[in-house]
Amino acid sequence: MEDKISPGDTIMVYPSKEPRNGSVVLARLTDDAGGDVFCKLYTAKNQGKEVLLTSFNPAYPPMEYRREDFRFIYPVVEVRKPLTY
């Protein structure tokens, strides 16, 4: 299966929009939570207090965090792939 987002791709996000369940998001943890950046599928749980991030690759298990562990969560609205020759 081809990756939805690959190294070298460019993504466009809407920082002013709230993500919806099932959206692809760009998310960054706070420095206290590790500061990692993810591009994954988003699911809000427990009235939005918890966030489940799921990889496109089933070999990687979903990751669950508290909403306050994030510096930002932006929905991805476009992926641009470079042309290859």
N, C-alpha and C positions, 0 to 999 in steps of 0.2 A: 504494500500500500504506500502511495506517495504521501509524504508529509504535507500537511496543510500549510505550514509555515516552515521555511527552510533557512539555513544560514545564507545571508546575502539578500534576503527578501526585505522589503520596506513595508512597515505597517503604518496605517493612519488611525489615530484614536480620537475620540471625542471626550476631552476632559470634563466638559460641562454636563455630560449625560450620566445617568445612573445605569449600571449594567443590569440586564435582565437574566433570569435563569436560562442557561443554555447558551449565553453569549460567550464569545471569545474575548478575553480581557488581557490587558497588560497591567500587571499588579506588582507593586513594590512593597516589601515589608519595611517596617520601621527599623532603624539601626538597632534598637534594643531587641528586636525579633530576628536579627540576622542580616537585614538589608538586601536580601535576595530579590531578584526581579524574575517574574514568570510571565509567560504567555500561554494561557490555558483556558479551559472551559470553566465557566463560573456557575456556581449554585449557592444561593443564600439559604441558610437554615436558621431555625429557631428565631423567627421574626427578624432576620437580618443580623442577628448577633454573632452568628458563625458563618464562615465562608468555606466552601468545599471547592478546591481547584483540581480539575481532572485533566490529565494529559491526553493527547490524541493517541499516543502509543499505549496500548493496554499493558505493556511490560512494566510501566511505572504506576504505582498505586496512587489513588487520590490523596491529596493533602488537605487537612482541616486546620483552620486557624480561627482565632477570634477576630471580629471585624476591627477592633482597635489595634491589632497587630500590623495593620496596613498603613503605609504612608499615602498610597493612592491605589485605586482600582478603576481603570479606564476601559470602556468598551472599544474593541477594535472594529472599525467600520470598513476597512479596505486593506488588502494585501497586494503588493506589487512585486512581481517576480522579474528578475533581470532576464533579458534575452540571452540565449546561449547560441553559439555558432558551431 
